[in-house]
Amino acid sequence: MDDPNRKSLIDRYIAAYNAFDVEGMLALLAPDIVFENFSNGQRTSTVSGVDEFRRLAEASTSLFSEREQRITAWRQGPDHAVASIAYRGRLAVDMPDGPPAGTVLELQGESEFAFADGLISRIVDRS
């Protein structure tokens, strides 16, 4: 059964992400948040705790001049939820050995969320 509070929490998190609102994102996270990012099956980053998450989130805001995550599908299990995500972002800086500033990146992926005490306790992003 879908939990509307979980969906609302994730919607608010994504809205804060899209608005580059790091404080808004942090307000929705458990103090011991675990975040992992996987790209092409390889783990590219892992952070634990709100302080490490803040550093990663603040650093990532400078990489893009605009960005948007949009949920395209949604499913829940008893202790987690998975959102299929369409991502679009415009680079604000030249990437080392990669695309230049101004390049638009469009990706498909999914984000898995776990919850504790009414907050997001784990996020695993896969693209």
N, C-alpha and C positions, 0 to 999 in steps of 0.2 A: 504494500500500500504506500502511495506517495505521501511524504510528509511535507506539507506546504511551507512549514517553517524552514526546512532545509533548502527548498527551492528559493525562497525569499532571501535567505542568507547568501546563497551563491549568486543570485541576481544582484544583490547589493555589492558583493565583492567584485563582480565583473564590472559593474557601473563605476566603482571607485578605480579599478584598474584602467578602464578606458579613459577616465578623467585625469589620470596621473595623480590620483589622490592617495598617496602612501598612507597618511594617517587614517583615512577612511577604510583602507584595506586592513590595516593593523587592528582596528577596533573590532573586527569580525573574527580575529584569530585567537586561538588558545595560546597561552604564554609559552607552551612547549611545542608549538607548531613545527611540523617537519614538512619541508618542501623538497621535491625532487623533480628534475627536468630530464627528459630523455628525448634525444633527437636521433632518428634512424636507428633506434634500438640501443643506442649508447647513452649512458648517463653523462650529462654535461654539467650538472650542478646538483649539490645537496646542501641544504642549510637546516639547522636545528635551532629553535628558539626565536622569539620575536626580535631580538637584537640583530641576529644574523639575517633574518628575513628582511628587516628594515634596510640593512646595508645593501643587500641584493636588489631590493625594490627601488631604492634611491638611485643606485648605479644604473639600473636598466631604464629609468626615466630619461636619462641623458642620451640614450642611444636612438630614440625615436622622436620625430617631430609630431607624429600622430600615430595612434594605434587603436585597434578595435578587436575585441573578442566578441563573438556572437554565438549563442547556443543554438545549434541546429537540431539536436535531439537530446533526450533526457531519459535516464532510467535510474531507479533506486533499488538497492538491496537493503537488507536489514540494518547494516551498520555503515553504509557508504552510499554515495551517489556518483554517477558518471555522466558528464556532459560532453557531447560531441561539439567541437568548437571550430568555427571558421575564424581564422585570424588574418588580419590585414594590418600592416604597419609600414610607415615611411621612415627610412633611416635618416637620422639627423647628422650622422658622422660617417666618414669612410671607414669601412671595416678592414682590418689588416688582412691582406691576401684575399679580400672578398669584394663585395659590391660597394660602390661609392655612395656617398650621401645623396639622398633624393630617391634612391631605389625603393620601389614598393615591393614588399614581401607579402605573399599570400600563401597561407599554409592551412592544412586541415589537420586536426588532431583531436585528442580528448583529454579531459581533466577529470581525475578521480578525486573525490573529496571524502574525508572521514570527519566525524564530529565528536565532540565531548563537551558536556556542560553548556549546550546551546551555542557553541562556537565551532569554527572550522579547526580541526586538529591536525589534518594532514592533507596535502595537495600533491598529486603526482600528475605532471603534465607530460604528454607524449605527442610528438609530431614527427 
